C-alpha cells in the first residue's frame, strides 16, 4: 500500500453564502490524499499505473472554478471527479480550506474534510 499526497493546491474562487463572496472571492487551499496499491508503478516507473498529481491539480482547479454556496458541496464534487478519473480501488481524502472566511470574529480558516 502506498500514499500519494498533493498538498497546498492554491486557488482563488468565489464560494460562499454571502453575495459579497460571489463578487470579491477568496483564497482556498486543497489537499488531496490517495491510498492504494502502487506496486506496479513502483516497479515499472510507468505514470499510467499511478495517480498523476498534475491531473489531480487540474481536476481540483476545474471543480473550484464552479461556484457553490458551501465548501462541503465543492469538496464532494472534487472527490467525485477524482474517483471518476481513476477507477482503481483507491481510498481518497479531500481537505478544503477556506482562508479568512468572512464571519464575525477573527477566524484564520474554515476547513471541511471528506473521505471516500
C-alpha positions as CSV (number, residue, x, y, z in Angstrom):
1,X,0.0,0.0,0.0
2,X,1.2,3.5,-0.8
3,X,0.0,7.0,-0.1
4,X,0.2,9.9,-2.5
5,X,-0.4,13.4,-1.2
6,X,-0.9,16.6,-3.2
7,X,-1.0,19.3,-0.7
8,X,-1.5,23.0,-0.8
9,X,-3.2,23.4,-4.1
10,X,-3.9,27.2,-4.0
11,X,-7.0,28.6,-5.7
12,X,-8.8,31.9,-5.8
13,X,-12.5,31.1,-6.0
14,X,-16.0,32.6,-5.4
15,X,-17.7,30.1,-2.9
16,X,-19.9,31.2,0.0
17,X,-23.4,32.0,1.1
18,X,-22.9,35.8,1.1
19,X,-23.4,37.9,-2.0
20,X,-20.1,39.6,-1.4
21,X,-18.3,36.3,-1.7
22,X,-19.6,35.9,-5.2
23,X,-18.2,39.3,-6.1
24,X,-14.9,39.5,-4.3
25,X,-13.9,35.9,-4.0
26,X,-11.4,34.4,-1.6
27,X,-8.4,32.2,-1.1
28,X,-8.6,28.5,-0.8
29,X,-6.2,25.6,-0.3
30,X,-7.0,22.0,-1.2
31,X,-5.1,18.9,0.0
32,X,-5.7,15.5,-1.7
33,X,-4.5,12.1,-0.4
34,X,-5.0,8.8,-2.1
35,X,-4.1,5.4,-0.7
36,X,-3.8,2.4,-2.8
37,X,-1.7,-0.3,-4.3
38,X,1.0,1.4,-6.4
39,X,3.4,-1.6,-6.5
40,X,3.2,-1.8,-10.4
41,X,4.1,1.9,-10.7
42,X,7.0,1.4,-8.2
43,X,8.5,-1.5,-10.2
44,X,7.9,-0.2,-13.7
45,X,8.3,3.6,-13.4
46,X,5.1,4.0,-15.6
47,X,2.9,7.1,-14.9
48,X,-0.2,5.3,-16.3
49,X,-0.1,2.9,-13.4
50,X,-0.4,5.5,-10.7
51,X,-2.3,8.8,-9.9
52,X,-0.9,11.7,-11.8
53,X,-0.7,14.6,-9.4
54,X,-0.6,17.1,-12.2
55,X,-4.0,15.8,-13.3
56,X,-5.2,15.9,-9.6
57,X,-4.3,19.6,-9.5
58,X,-6.2,20.2,-12.8
59,X,-9.3,18.4,-11.5
60,X,-9.3,20.4,-8.3
61,X,-9.0,23.7,-10.2
62,X,-11.8,22.8,-12.5
63,X,-14.1,22.0,-9.7
64,X,-13.1,25.0,-7.7
65,X,-14.0,27.2,-10.7
66,X,-17.7,26.2,-10.3
67,X,-19.3,28.4,-7.7
68,X,-21.0,26.8,-4.7
69,X,-22.5,28.2,-1.6
70,X,-20.9,25.5,0.6
71,X,-17.4,24.2,0.8
72,X,-18.9,20.8,1.6
73,X,-20.5,20.8,-1.8
74,X,-17.3,21.7,-3.6
75,X,-15.3,19.0,-1.7
76,X,-17.9,16.4,-2.8
77,X,-17.6,17.5,-6.4
78,X,-13.8,17.2,-6.2
79,X,-13.9,13.8,-4.6
80,X,-16.5,12.5,-7.2
81,X,-14.4,13.9,-10.1
82,X,-11.2,12.2,-8.8
83,X,-13.0,8.9,-8.4
84,X,-14.4,9.1,-11.9
85,X,-10.9,9.8,-13.3
86,X,-9.3,6.8,-11.5
87,X,-11.5,3.7,-11.2
88,X,-9.0,1.7,-9.2
89,X,-10.0,0.8,-5.7
90,X,-8.3,3.8,-4.1
91,X,-9.2,5.5,-0.8
92,X,-9.4,9.3,-1.3
93,X,-9.3,12.1,1.2
94,X,-10.0,15.7,0.2
95,X,-9.4,18.6,2.6
96,X,-10.7,22.0,1.6
97,X,-9.5,25.1,3.5
98,X,-11.3,28.5,3.1
99,X,-8.8,31.1,4.3
100,X,-10.0,34.1,6.3
101,X,-13.8,33.3,6.0
102,X,-16.0,36.5,6.3
103,X,-17.5,35.7,9.7
104,X,-17.8,37.8,12.8
105,X,-14.6,37.5,14.7
106,X,-11.0,36.8,13.7
107,X,-11.1,33.4,12.0
108,X,-8.0,32.0,10.3
109,X,-9.7,29.3,8.3
110,X,-12.7,27.1,7.9
111,X,-12.0,23.5,6.9
112,X,-14.0,20.6,5.5
113,X,-12.5,17.1,5.0
114,X,-14.2,14.3,3.1
115,X,-13.2,10.7,2.5
116,X,-14.3,8.1,0.1
